[in-house]
């Protein structure tokens, strides 16, 4: 019999292998694009110089002449890349922040020997993250828990404190109305920090923050408790997440209340300040409960079922939730979540991706502590924890070195439980570069041991490859490891003969 390997797109690893029969059960560095599996693109070094510190945020924007500028916020510095030259513009006096998280307020948090014995911590211990936004040609930047700074395009000076802006800010954002927002900051009247206080500057004047009749600067206090974690622009408005709820901010233009913030969801907070991204009119994010969610403009938050989330949840590095980075890849209509896996250490080392068009998930292994989509730059940009910056989806290697990928099915079986002999395969791999290895693992029962394993190389352009493996259940794996490596899986066909019911 000629049996085509027709498997729907997407991974399903949370079910048992037998329950997931007929599905892809595992994989790495393979995406599902237009219904078929293909190897992800490679990456190439953006610049030879490494960043100082561990990067947590990247911003790309252009000056009035169309020149590309990239800003990098690390735990030690704020750095600008323009014209191929990397410059440090860290505000004077800004000390390095923590590299790792140690939890929030309460018992058992903080670094060793901090605080007094048997008393709960009164501070939060988060890794330093940054909020970065463009203000025309200028850069507005704010380290978490610090002030708001501005760096003027073309200036050789360091970023300067933004006049009259709050001095302690959880997150910052520049709105479509050209207003700078401080989200989680000191209240204007009392000067006391309020984690639910929102203040913004006047329209098109980043240095006016006083709430007077002759300004459009105002202050708002979100209801519901908790703390503001992050925010994103979405269309003409913005989304603001606390650790518990989601608020929609809309510009209404009234002098006494230019903006209005309405709670549109509860039990749907944000796990970390960089864990949300917006594609078009839809936001995607990861919550403190490790649930993935989305919210379409005009709608309410909804949970996204992720059939491969169990591995992430089981191995998530403790107290490092603020390192999660959400990003988009519009060229392939994907949303990507980089996260720290305890099996690899404390930095982001693995990722999950959601195909927006197909609604299916995939994953991979790659150390990226910051990531942004293409535009205005030609390719996505990712940064390693060591400070290396890369163009992504460029070439088919890991900056000239090999990278590994694989895709593996759950256990597949013949109707009636017959013993089968696999005699060969007619490969169907499009755009193949480099050899692909096919591995077949056979078992007699779902919980039984492996009784046979065979591997064969599928060369580029191969029409037929001999195999000899006999079992009731088969697991099929395609893999590669080369420089370059590429391939798009079509519909390979196996030659299988039933040999009985032994």
GUKEMAR-804049 format. One record per residue (C-alpha): x negated, y, z negated. Coordinates in nm, 4 decimals. Example, Ala and Ser with C-alpha at 12.3 -4.5 7.8 and 13.67 -1.06 7.14 Angstrom:
BEGIN
x:-1.2300; y:-0.4500; z:-0.7800
x:-1.3670; y:-0.1060; z:-0.7140
//
This chain:
BEGIN
x:0.0000; y:0.0000; z:0.0000
x:-0.1069; y:0.3534; z:0.0652
x:-0.0260; y:0.5540; z:-0.2481
x:-0.0652; y:0.9328; z:-0.2202
x:-0.1760; y:1.1166; z:-0.5314
x:0.1051; y:1.3719; z:-0.5485
x:0.0922; y:1.5407; z:-0.8877
x:0.2672; y:1.8688; z:-0.9719
x:0.0469; y:2.1635; z:-1.0696
x:-0.0464; y:2.2378; z:-1.4286
x:-0.2042; y:2.0584; z:-1.7239
x:-0.0108; y:1.8694; z:-1.9912
x:-0.2364; y:1.7496; z:-2.2715
x:-0.0081; y:1.7825; z:-2.5735
x:0.1883; y:1.4669; z:-2.4844
x:0.0447; y:1.1181; z:-2.5030
x:-0.1230; y:1.0009; z:-2.1871
x:0.1579; y:0.7528; z:-2.1176
x:0.4308; y:1.0129; z:-2.1789
x:0.2508; y:1.2498; z:-1.9421
x:0.2228; y:0.9905; z:-1.6668
x:0.2348; y:1.1538; z:-1.3273
x:0.0796; y:1.4774; z:-1.4584
x:-0.2648; y:1.6287; z:-1.4868
x:-0.3712; y:1.5635; z:-1.8477
x:-0.6986; y:1.7496; z:-1.8703
x:-0.9282; y:1.9776; z:-1.6775
x:-1.1788; y:2.2599; z:-1.6963
x:-1.2659; y:2.5496; z:-1.4655
x:-0.9944; y:2.4504; z:-1.2185
x:-0.6986; y:2.6743; z:-1.1355
x:-0.3645; y:2.5954; z:-0.9755
x:-0.3096; y:2.8298; z:-0.6842
x:-0.0115; y:2.8032; z:-0.4518
x:0.0770; y:2.4636; z:-0.5881
x:-0.2636; y:2.2989; z:-0.5512
x:-0.5698; y:2.2615; z:-0.7713
x:-0.8927; y:2.4346; z:-0.6750
x:-1.2248; y:2.5138; z:-0.8390
x:-1.2490; y:2.8639; z:-0.9843
x:-1.4799; y:3.1175; z:-0.8249
x:-1.8331; y:3.1679; z:-0.9471
x:-2.0010; y:3.4655; z:-1.1088
x:-2.3012; y:3.6840; z:-1.0385
x:-2.4994; y:3.9169; z:-1.2601
x:-2.3731; y:4.2757; z:-1.2552
x:-2.6996; y:4.4251; z:-1.3775
x:-3.0328; y:4.2969; z:-1.4976
x:-3.0222; y:4.4755; z:-1.8322
x:-2.8421; y:4.3313; z:-2.1320
x:-2.6058; y:4.5307; z:-2.3518
x:-2.6959; y:4.6152; z:-2.7090
x:-2.4668; y:4.4247; z:-2.9446
x:-2.1711; y:4.1939; z:-2.8871
x:-1.9227; y:4.3534; z:-2.6482
x:-1.5525; y:4.3558; z:-2.7401
x:-1.4074; y:4.5903; z:-2.4788
x:-1.4780; y:4.7008; z:-2.1200
x:-1.3207; y:4.9856; z:-1.9235
x:-1.3701; y:5.0665; z:-1.5545
x:-1.2728; y:5.4026; z:-1.4050
x:-1.3859; y:5.6429; z:-1.1346
x:-1.4975; y:6.0039; z:-1.1332
x:-1.3450; y:6.2628; z:-0.8991
x:-1.5959; y:6.1659; z:-0.6316
x:-1.4886; y:5.8005; z:-0.6429
x:-1.8015; y:5.6876; z:-0.8279
x:-1.7505; y:5.3789; z:-1.0442
x:-1.8168; y:5.3995; z:-1.4178
x:-1.8057; y:5.1176; z:-1.6712
x:-1.7848; y:5.1634; z:-2.0483
x:-1.8814; y:4.8877; z:-2.2920
x:-1.7906; y:4.8940; z:-2.6601
x:-2.0079; y:4.6610; z:-2.8698
x:-2.0395; y:4.6093; z:-3.2439
x:-2.3428; y:4.8395; z:-3.2423
x:-2.3034; y:5.0838; z:-2.9534
x:-2.0959; y:5.2574; z:-2.6895
x:-2.2669; y:5.2266; z:-2.3500
x:-2.1964; y:5.3627; z:-2.0020
x:-2.3033; y:5.2138; z:-1.6678
x:-2.2991; y:5.4588; z:-1.3766
x:-2.5056; y:5.4583; z:-1.0622
x:-2.6769; y:5.1402; z:-1.1759
x:-2.8122; y:5.3101; z:-1.4912
x:-2.7070; y:5.1918; z:-1.8376
x:-2.6960; y:5.4701; z:-2.0985
x:-2.6220; y:5.4651; z:-2.4705
x:-2.3660; y:5.7297; z:-2.5684
x:-2.2930; y:5.6017; z:-2.9201
x:-2.1669; y:5.8851; z:-3.1432
x:-2.4333; y:6.0226; z:-3.3754
x:-2.4137; y:5.8674; z:-3.7190
x:-2.1887; y:5.5769; z:-3.6181
x:-2.3280; y:5.2710; z:-3.7903
x:-2.2995; y:4.9177; z:-3.6574
x:-1.9789; y:4.7324; z:-3.7400
x:-1.9244; y:4.3670; z:-3.8319
x:-1.9898; y:4.1020; z:-3.5676
x:-1.7558; y:3.8448; z:-3.7207
x:-1.4244; y:3.8557; z:-3.8991
x:-1.3807; y:3.7469; z:-4.2585
x:-1.0050; y:3.7833; z:-4.3000
x:-0.7706; y:4.0506; z:-4.4288
x:-0.6832; y:4.1689; z:-4.7760
x:-0.6421; y:3.9149; z:-5.0519
x:-0.8308; y:3.6369; z:-5.2318
x:-1.1020; y:3.4492; z:-5.0459
x:-1.1713; y:3.7161; z:-4.7868
x:-1.4689; y:3.9350; z:-4.7133
x:-1.8349; y:3.8490; z:-4.6946
x:-2.0193; y:3.6558; z:-4.9634
x:-2.0754; y:3.8614; z:-5.2830
x:-1.8543; y:4.1505; z:-5.1659
x:-1.6067; y:4.2746; z:-5.4244
x:-1.5831; y:4.1529; z:-5.7844
x:-1.5339; y:3.8001; z:-5.9091
x:-1.1719; y:3.6743; z:-5.9294
x:-1.0211; y:3.9925; z:-5.7818
x:-0.8647; y:4.0146; z:-5.4368
x:-1.0312; y:4.2125; z:-5.1597
x:-0.8787; y:4.5564; z:-5.1048
x:-1.0279; y:4.5964; z:-4.7564
x:-0.9948; y:4.4296; z:-4.4198
x:-1.2936; y:4.2533; z:-4.2693
x:-1.2519; y:4.2580; z:-3.8939
x:-1.5138; y:4.2337; z:-3.6202
x:-1.5681; y:4.5731; z:-3.4613
x:-1.3432; y:4.6216; z:-3.1614
x:-1.2980; y:4.9337; z:-2.9502
x:-1.0123; y:5.1187; z:-2.7844
x:-1.1234; y:5.2703; z:-2.4518
x:-0.9201; y:5.4922; z:-2.2161
x:-0.9971; y:5.7284; z:-1.9312
x:-0.9087; y:6.0978; z:-1.9615
x:-0.9598; y:6.2200; z:-1.6082
x:-1.3334; y:6.1800; z:-1.5586
x:-1.3973; y:6.1667; z:-1.9323
x:-1.3942; y:5.8665; z:-2.1639
x:-1.1889; y:5.8545; z:-2.4846
x:-1.3221; y:5.5909; z:-2.7247
x:-1.2402; y:5.4790; z:-3.0777
x:-1.4012; y:5.2017; z:-3.2853
x:-1.1464; y:5.0219; z:-3.4976
x:-1.1165; y:5.1932; z:-3.8346
x:-1.3142; y:5.4926; z:-3.7106
x:-1.2527; y:5.8299; z:-3.5463
x:-1.1677; y:5.9187; z:-3.1853
x:-1.4510; y:6.0347; z:-2.9607
x:-1.4780; y:6.1876; z:-2.6145
x:-1.7632; y:6.1505; z:-2.3663
x:-1.7654; y:6.4004; z:-2.0814
x:-1.8509; y:6.2722; z:-1.7357
x:-2.1995; y:6.3596; z:-1.6250
x:-2.3103; y:6.4537; z:-1.9737
x:-2.6392; y:6.3249; z:-2.1082
x:-2.5099; y:6.3780; z:-2.4607
x:-2.3572; y:6.1189; z:-2.6847
x:-1.9818; y:6.0910; z:-2.7336
x:-1.8501; y:6.3683; z:-2.9587
x:-1.5779; y:6.3611; z:-3.2242
x:-1.2437; y:6.4684; z:-3.0792
x:-1.1473; y:6.7874; z:-3.2596
x:-0.8540; y:6.7680; z:-3.5067
x:-0.7813; y:6.4025; z:-3.4234
x:-0.7309; y:6.1580; z:-3.7143
x:-1.0528; y:6.0244; z:-3.8664
x:-0.9418; y:5.6658; z:-3.9368
x:-0.7656; y:5.4949; z:-3.6468
x:-0.6645; y:5.1318; z:-3.5943
x:-0.6049; y:5.1641; z:-3.2180
x:-0.6089; y:5.4404; z:-2.9569
x:-0.4381; y:5.4808; z:-2.6210
x:-0.4027; y:5.7531; z:-2.3569
x:-0.0457; y:5.7603; z:-2.2273
x:0.0774; y:5.8355; z:-1.8782
x:0.1728; y:6.1828; z:-2.0059
x:-0.1962; y:6.2598; z:-2.0741
x:-0.1552; y:6.2413; z:-2.4493
x:-0.4040; y:6.0690; z:-2.6794
x:-0.2334; y:5.8372; z:-2.9290
x:-0.3729; y:5.7370; z:-3.2674
x:-0.1938; y:5.4189; z:-3.3735
x:-0.2377; y:5.3361; z:-3.7405
x:-0.3961; y:5.6500; z:-3.8892
x:-0.3773; y:5.9170; z:-4.1604
x:-0.0494; y:6.0990; z:-4.2040
x:-0.0790; y:6.4678; z:-4.1179
x:0.0660; y:6.6120; z:-4.4374
x:-0.0858; y:6.3882; z:-4.7033
x:-0.4014; y:6.2779; z:-4.5268
x:-0.3387; y:5.9262; z:-4.6578
x:-0.3968; y:5.6355; z:-4.4209
x:-0.0748; y:5.4627; z:-4.3142
x:-0.1146; y:5.1482; z:-4.1003
x:0.2248; y:5.2220; z:-3.9389
x:0.1669; y:5.5905; z:-3.8660
x:0.1505; y:5.7064; z:-3.5028
x:0.0222; y:6.0512; z:-3.4101
x:-0.0453; y:6.1954; z:-3.0653
x:-0.1999; y:6.5052; z:-2.9156
x:-0.0227; y:6.7672; z:-2.7090
x:0.0435; y:6.6971; z:-2.3428
x:-0.2759; y:6.7474; z:-2.1406
x:-0.4590; y:6.8814; z:-2.4450
x:-0.6527; y:6.6134; z:-2.6309
x:-0.7716; y:6.8553; z:-2.8996
x:-0.4331; y:6.9823; z:-3.0248
x:-0.2857; y:6.7535; z:-3.2936
x:-0.0954; y:6.9936; z:-3.5212
x:0.2810; y:6.9426; z:-3.5194
x:0.3998; y:7.2993; z:-3.4653
x:0.6811; y:7.4480; z:-3.2618
x:0.4345; y:7.5642; z:-2.9974
x:0.2787; y:7.2178; z:-2.9473
x:0.3963; y:6.8761; z:-2.8274
x:0.1832; y:6.6916; z:-3.0858
x:0.3979; y:6.4826; z:-3.3196
x:0.3962; y:6.2069; z:-3.5817
x:0.6075; y:5.8903; z:-3.6200
x:0.6233; y:5.6173; z:-3.8842
x:0.7229; y:5.2721; z:-3.7604
x:0.9660; y:5.0800; z:-3.9831
x:0.9384; y:4.7235; z:-4.0986
x:0.6106; y:4.6927; z:-4.2866
x:0.2845; y:4.5353; z:-4.1785
x:0.0211; y:4.7155; z:-3.9709
x:-0.0266; y:4.8284; z:-3.6130
x:-0.2607; y:4.5949; z:-3.4259
x:-0.2682; y:4.7167; z:-3.0651
x:-0.0884; y:4.8849; z:-2.7772
x:-0.0671; y:4.8829; z:-2.3968
x:0.0810; y:5.1144; z:-2.1377
x:0.3609; y:4.9576; z:-1.9345
x:0.5078; y:5.1722; z:-1.6591
x:0.6071; y:5.5165; z:-1.7936
x:0.6216; y:5.3869; z:-2.1516
x:0.4067; y:5.1860; z:-2.3892
x:0.4293; y:4.8740; z:-2.6040
x:0.3056; y:4.8878; z:-2.9631
x:0.2496; y:4.5668; z:-3.1577
x:0.2284; y:4.5278; z:-3.5318
x:0.1264; y:4.1994; z:-3.6898
x:0.4982; y:4.1198; z:-3.7068
x:0.6986; y:4.3154; z:-3.4484
x:0.6988; y:4.4741; z:-3.1027
x:0.8034; y:4.8355; z:-3.0393
x:0.8795; y:5.0082; z:-2.7111
x:0.7678; y:5.3690; z:-2.6866
x:0.9469; y:5.5933; z:-2.4356
x:0.8846; y:5.9562; z:-2.3471
x:1.2148; y:6.1413; z:-2.3906
x:1.0785; y:6.4954; z:-2.3614
x:1.2622; y:6.6480; z:-2.6576
x:1.0574; y:6.9188; z:-2.8280
x:1.1236; y:6.7862; z:-3.1777
x:1.0643; y:6.4251; z:-3.0700
x:0.8766; y:6.3871; z:-2.7385
x:0.8522; y:6.0110; z:-2.7853
x:1.0868; y:5.7530; z:-2.9256
x:0.9818; y:5.4146; z:-3.0651
x:1.2378; y:5.1347; z:-3.0846
x:1.1764; y:4.7890; z:-3.2227
x:1.2598; y:4.5328; z:-2.9529
x:1.1429; y:4.2162; z:-3.1244
x:1.0506; y:4.0610; z:-3.4585
x:0.8324; y:3.7607; z:-3.5420
x:0.6412; y:3.8377; z:-3.2231
x:0.3360; y:4.0330; z:-3.3390
x:-0.0140; y:4.0479; z:-3.1910
x:-0.3021; y:3.8279; z:-3.3095
x:-0.5733; y:4.0825; z:-3.2283
x:-0.6126; y:4.4288; z:-3.0727
x:-0.7291; y:4.2931; z:-2.7340
x:-0.4934; y:3.9947; z:-2.7159
x:-0.2321; y:4.1578; z:-2.4860
x:-0.2347; y:4.2475; z:-2.1178
x:0.0177; y:4.3933; z:-1.8756
x:0.0759; y:4.2777; z:-1.5180
x:0.3140; y:4.5037; z:-1.3315
x:0.6185; y:4.5402; z:-1.5548
x:0.5478; y:4.2356; z:-1.7727
x:0.3357; y:4.2080; z:-2.0867
x:0.1697; y:3.8844; z:-2.1987
x:0.0164; y:3.8263; z:-2.5411
x:-0.0834; y:3.5786; z:-2.8116
x:0.0758; y:3.6114; z:-3.1548
x:-0.0534; y:3.5415; z:-3.5070
x:0.1476; y:3.2174; z:-3.4946
x:-0.0567; y:3.1062; z:-3.1887
x:0.2505; y:3.1326; z:-2.9685
x:0.2161; y:3.2854; z:-2.6233
x:0.4834; y:3.5376; z:-2.5313
x:0.5864; y:3.7751; z:-2.2577
x:0.8190; y:4.0700; z:-2.2298
x:0.9598; y:4.2055; z:-1.9051
x:1.0399; y:4.5765; z:-1.8926
x:1.3963; y:4.6226; z:-2.0143
x:1.4039; y:4.2774; z:-2.1748
x:1.3182; y:4.1135; z:-2.5038
x:1.0112; y:3.9090; z:-2.6039
x:1.0270; y:3.5420; z:-2.5128
x:0.8058; y:3.2474; z:-2.6036
x:0.6072; y:3.0835; z:-2.3240
x:0.5816; y:2.7075; z:-2.3583
x:0.2172; y:2.6070; z:-2.3310
x:0.1713; y:2.2285; z:-2.2984
x:-0.2043; y:2.2530; z:-2.3652
x:-0.2011; y:2.4803; z:-2.6717
x:-0.2557; y:2.2080; z:-2.9318
x:-0.6281; y:2.1777; z:-2.8622
x:-0.6737; y:2.5550; z:-2.9028
x:-0.4717; y:2.5707; z:-3.2247
x:-0.6512; y:2.2682; z:-3.3744
x:-0.9983; y:2.4104; z:-3.3165
x:-0.9515; y:2.7868; z:-3.3429
x:-1.2426; y:2.9440; z:-3.5342
x:-1.1148; y:3.0585; z:-3.8737
x:-1.0816; y:3.4354; z:-3.9339
x:-1.1937; y:3.5197; z:-3.5777
x:-0.8475; y:3.5952; z:-3.4353
x:-0.9400; y:3.9554; z:-3.3537
x:-1.1855; y:3.8335; z:-3.0897
x:-0.9115; y:3.7009; z:-2.8598
x:-0.9209; y:3.8757; z:-2.5224
x:-0.6251; y:3.8782; z:-2.2830
x:-0.6843; y:3.9820; z:-1.9227
x:-0.5293; y:3.9460; z:-1.5803
x:-0.6586; y:3.8274; z:-1.2455
x:-0.4211; y:3.9789; z:-0.9927
x:-0.5985; y:3.8203; z:-0.6954
x:-0.4765; y:3.4810; z:-0.8177
x:-0.1761; y:3.6022; z:-1.0201
x:-0.3173; y:3.4720; z:-1.3461
x:-0.3254; y:3.5755; z:-1.7078
x:-0.6293; y:3.4636; z:-1.9046
x:-0.6869; y:3.4262; z:-2.2801
x:-1.0461; y:3.3890; z:-2.4068
x:-1.0717; y:3.2633; z:-2.7644
x:-1.3291; y:3.1392; z:-3.0202
x:-1.3447; y:2.7615; z:-3.0605
x:-1.4978; y:2.6341; z:-3.3854
x:-1.6650; y:2.3459; z:-3.1993
x:-1.8855; y:2.6033; z:-3.0258
x:-1.9353; y:2.8590; z:-3.3047
x:-1.7691; y:3.1926; z:-3.3847
x:-1.7680; y:3.3651; z:-3.0448
x:-1.5262; y:3.3229; z:-2.7546
x:-1.6280; y:3.0086; z:-2.5693
x:-1.3125; y:2.8727; z:-2.4050
x:-1.0105; y:3.0091; z:-2.2237
x:-0.6542; y:2.9269; z:-2.1192
x:-0.4945; y:3.0626; z:-1.8030
x:-0.1323; y:3.0954; z:-1.7024
x:-0.0381; y:3.1007; z:-1.3354
x:0.2297; y:3.3676; z:-1.3127
x:0.3622; y:3.2379; z:-0.9816
x:0.3853; y:2.8700; z:-1.0810
x:0.4319; y:2.9100; z:-1.4560
x:0.1683; y:2.6420; z:-1.5250
x:-0.1398; y:2.6379; z:-1.7468
x:-0.5053; y:2.5463; z:-1.7046
x:-0.8203; y:2.5945; z:-1.9113
x:-1.1973; y:2.6043; z:-1.9075
x:-1.5201; y:2.6497; z:-2.0965
x:-1.6950; y:2.9852; z:-2.0591
x:-1.8444; y:3.2221; z:-2.3162
x:-1.6871; y:3.5640; z:-2.2537
x:-1.6294; y:3.8126; z:-2.5367
x:-1.4864; y:4.0814; z:-2.3041
x:-1.3073; y:4.0549; z:-1.9696
x:-1.1219; y:4.2908; z:-1.7353
x:-0.9444; y:4.2531; z:-1.4030
x:-1.0648; y:4.3987; z:-1.0743
x:-0.9699; y:4.7581; z:-0.9897
x:-1.1151; y:5.0070; z:-0.9375
x:-1.4182; y:4.7774; z:-0.9256
x:-1.4078; y:4.5067; z:-0.6550
x:-1.4154; y:4.2012; z:-0.8871
x:-1.3242; y:4.1105; z:-1.2437
x:-1.5974; y:4.1796; z:-1.4995
x:-1.6861; y:3.9480; z:-1.7869
x:-1.9425; y:3.9878; z:-2.0635
x:-2.1157; y:3.7081; z:-2.2530
x:-2.1808; y:3.7294; z:-2.6294
x:-2.5501; y:3.7706; z:-2.5450
x:-2.4742; y:4.0936; z:-2.3576
x:-2.5003; y:3.9665; z:-1.9995
x:-2.2484; y:4.1300; z:-1.7633
x:-2.1111; y:3.9438; z:-1.4612
x:-1.8972; y:3.9980; z:-1.1543
x:-1.6438; y:3.7133; z:-1.1467
x:-1.4767; y:3.5402; z:-0.8514
x:-1.7953; y:3.6056; z:-0.6574
x:-1.9877; y:3.3174; z:-0.5030
x:-1.9614; y:2.9549; z:-0.6107
x:-2.2229; y:2.9181; z:-0.8822
x:-2.2990; y:3.0401; z:-1.2336
x:-2.5284; y:3.3230; z:-1.1278
x:-2.7234; y:3.0780; z:-0.9126
x:-2.7080; y:2.7914; z:-1.1620
x:-2.4645; y:2.4960; z:-1.1532
x:-2.1369; y:2.5038; z:-1.3399
x:-1.9165; y:2.2079; z:-1.4199
x:-1.5516; y:2.1483; z:-1.3426
x:-1.3159; y:1.8517; z:-1.3617
x:-0.9526; y:1.7538; z:-1.3267
x:-0.8110; y:1.4334; z:-1.4742
x:-0.4704; y:1.2658; z:-1.4621
x:-0.2835; y:1.0981; z:-1.7431
x:-0.2413; y:0.7205; z:-1.7158
x:-0.0558; y:0.6266; z:-1.3986
x:0.1034; y:0.2863; z:-1.3523
x:0.2791; y:0.0763; z:-1.0941
x:0.6540; y:0.0099; z:-1.1328
x:0.7151; y:-0.3273; z:-1.2979
x:0.3815; y:-0.3204; z:-1.4810
x:0.1992; y:-0.5196; z:-1.2126
x:-0.1750; y:-0.5592; z:-1.2107
x:-0.3169; y:-0.3611; z:-0.9204
x:-0.6424; y:-0.3524; z:-0.7289
x:-0.7600; y:-0.0159; z:-0.6007
x:-0.9655; y:-0.0837; z:-0.2881
x:-1.0484; y:0.2651; z:-0.1660
x:-0.9479; y:0.6234; z:-0.1080
x:-0.8895; y:0.8562; z:0.1847
x:-1.0152; y:1.1857; z:0.0337
x:-0.8384; y:1.5141; z:0.1030
x:-1.0454; y:1.8035; z:-0.0310
x:-1.0352; y:2.1330; z:0.1520
x:-1.3098; y:2.3990; z:0.1548
x:-1.5427; y:2.1510; z:-0.0111
x:-1.8959; y:2.2588; z:-0.0941
x:-2.1145; y:2.0098; z:-0.2774
x:-2.0366; y:1.6528; z:-0.3699
x:-1.7273; y:1.5607; z:-0.5691
x:-1.7357; y:1.2636; z:-0.8044
x:-1.4283; y:1.0399; z:-0.8312
x:-1.3949; y:0.8336; z:-1.1503
x:-1.1277; y:0.5683; z:-1.2098
x:-1.0649; y:0.4280; z:-1.5570
x:-0.8451; y:0.1201; z:-1.5933
x:-0.6520; y:-0.0139; z:-1.8925
x:-0.3945; y:-0.2861; z:-1.9453
x:-0.1757; y:-0.1024; z:-2.1979
x:-0.1237; y:0.2615; z:-2.3062
x:-0.3021; y:0.2065; z:-2.6399
x:-0.5443; y:-0.0512; z:-2.5074
x:-0.9177; y:-0.0153; z:-2.4503
x:-1.0809; y:0.0595; z:-2.1180
x:-1.1328; y:-0.2598; z:-1.9244
x:-1.3044; y:-0.1071; z:-1.6243
x:-1.4588; y:0.2168; z:-1.5030
x:-1.5963; y:0.2986; z:-1.1632
x:-1.7302; y:0.6147; z:-1.0031
x:-1.7929; y:0.7103; z:-0.6432
x:-1.9267; y:1.0186; z:-0.4741
x:-1.6991; y:1.1870; z:-0.2223
x:-1.9340; y:1.3622; z:0.0218
x:-1.8249; y:1.6635; z:0.2218
x:-1.6136; y:1.5431; z:0.5153
x:-1.5834; y:1.1833; z:0.3914
x:-1.3041; y:0.9933; z:0.5699
x:-1.2997; y:0.6810; z:0.3533
x:-1.4707; y:0.5690; z:0.0303
x:-1.4707; y:0.2081; z:-0.0951
x:-1.3585; y:0.1301; z:-0.4500
x:-1.3041; y:-0.1893; z:-0.6461
x:-1.1188; y:-0.1600; z:-0.9750
x:-0.8277; y:-0.3636; z:-1.1126
x:-0.5914; y:-0.2828; z:-1.4029
x:-0.2299; y:-0.1959; z:-1.4865
x:-0.2909; y:0.1687; z:-1.5775
x:-0.5272; y:0.4062; z:-1.4008
x:-0.6684; y:0.7425; z:-1.4943
x:-0.8107; y:0.9410; z:-1.2022
x:-1.0744; y:1.2104; z:-1.2451
x:-1.2296; y:1.4486; z:-0.9925
x:-1.5386; y:1.6416; z:-1.1035
x:-1.8269; y:1.8459; z:-0.9775
x:-2.1415; y:2.0130; z:-1.1051
x:-2.3424; y:2.2019; z:-0.8507
x:-2.4718; y:2.5311; z:-0.7213
x:-2.2769; y:2.5992; z:-0.5130
x:-1.9648; y:2.3991; z:-0.5881
x:-1.6170; y:2.4475; z:-0.4425
x:-1.3106; y:2.2483; z:-0.3421
x:-0.9335; y:2.2563; z:-0.3126
x:-0.7556; y:1.9285; z:-0.3764
x:-0.4973; y:1.8288; z:-0.1171
x:-0.3206; y:1.4929; z:-0.1183
x:-0.5749; y:1.2093; z:-0.1398
x:-0.4387; y:0.8622; z:-0.0668
x:-0.5382; y:0.5412; z:-0.2469
x:-0.5308; y:0.1923; z:-0.0957
x:-0.3741; y:-0.0254; z:-0.3674
x:-0.2756; y:-0.3929; z:-0.3643
x:-0.0528; y:-0.5590; z:-0.6267
x:-0.2266; y:-0.8684; z:-0.7643
x:0.0266; y:-1.0053; z:-1.0153
x:0.1467; y:-0.9595; z:-1.3735
x:-0.1445; y:-1.1108; z:-1.5680
//
